[in-house]
Each structure stands twice: as structure tokens, then as C-alpha cells.
Amino acid sequence: MVNFHGASLPRGLERTYPNLMTTEAIRGAEAFGQQPACDRAPSHNATVPFTRNLVGSMDYTPVTFSNKIRQGVEALNITTYGHQLALSVVFESGVQNFADRYESYQALPQGPKEFLKEIPAAWDETRLISGYPGDHVIMARRKGDTWYIGGINGKNENRLFTFELPFIEANKEIDFITDGKDRIYFNEESQITGTSFTVNALPYGGFVAKIKL
């Protein structure tokens, strides 16, 4: 399997060479070694699903919870843990390289840790639920009989996201992992499918959900 880094935009080579899994071609997590770049990350993350990731699989090396340290200088990661968890769904890559330290993943609560263990890299169906470049993204992806939903807030303000999933029948239980009391905490809850869902997101926050049909 091939993963091109330091490469230009994918041009459809995977149609001829199906062992080409993904391509970098993005200012991803490794670009956030300085504070000005980290400060732009939330709006950048809410933009690339509408631009770069439309072209093809994108190895952003996402889902990084810790601060960035480059040449001894630390830059603060201003996105919430819920935002970072959601990138596992919002971003598509044939090989999804989670790029934080081993200790960061081991320290996660059981719910988020199990979510990352089970998240697929290949999808059978994708639907954009809501979004606008730089503002927010809510994406739904299906693997087999399970839907995964990821949403991120690109703005520095509390948001109340209300959205519908009309392709899922009513009276199904859907499990959410959302922002907790501040950026490093999670909240886990369940809702029953019906007409709509409402999720609170912190500034630069996010959420994930999972439902088995």
C-alpha cells in the first residue's frame, strides 16, 4: 500500500493503482508547529472538507490532542478534544494516520478510545449533513450497517447545532460523544432518532456519534 507525502494533489491515480491509499498534499497537523498556524487550525479544518478532501483521500495526520512542540517551542492546540475526535470522521483517508503520542491516546476515557479503535478507514456511503467553509462541518459516513457522524465548529463561540438524519429510521438509539465542561473533557450521552438532534459545541469544539442500523 502506498501513501504519498510531500506530494501534489491526487489526480486519480488510484483508479489505475488501487494500492494507492492516500496522499498528503495538505497543510495538516505537522504544519501547526507555531502558534499563528495553530490559531488558524479550526477554520482550516472546517474548510478542507469542501476543498482539498473533495479531490481525493487526504492524509492530514489528524486527531492530535496534545500541544505542538517544534524545536523546543510549544504551540497551544486551541481545538477541543471533541473537535479532534471528530476529525476521524470529517476527514477521509484510505489510511488514517492518527499522529499524536501513544500516551495521549492511552489517557483518553474509554468511550473516545473505543470510538477510535473501531472507526473505519474505508466507507460505503458519505453524506454532508450541514456545513459552510470555515464555519462548521457535520458529516455522516456509513460502513456496513453502522453510521458515524462527526461535527466540528470552526468558530470561537459556543454553538448549538440542530440537524436531521432523514436516512435513519426513527426510534433508534444514537450514542454521542460531545464537548465536556472545557476543551479537554468529553461528555457521553444517548438520544433517540426522531425529527432532529441538538448538540452543544464549545468554541472550536466538536462531536461524534455512532448508530447501528
Buried (B, 14 or more C-beta within 10 A) or exposed (E): EEBBEEEEEBEEEBEEEEEBBBBBBBBBBBBBBEBEBBBBBBBBBBBBBBEBBEBBBBBBBBBBBEEBEEEEEEBEBBBBBBBBBBBBBBBBBBEBBBBBEEEBBEEBEEBBBEBBEEBBBEBEEEBEBBBEBBBBBBBBBBBEEBBBBBBBBBBEEEBEBEBEBEEBEEEBEBBBBBBBEEBEBBBBEEBEBEEEBEBBBBBBBBBBBBBEE
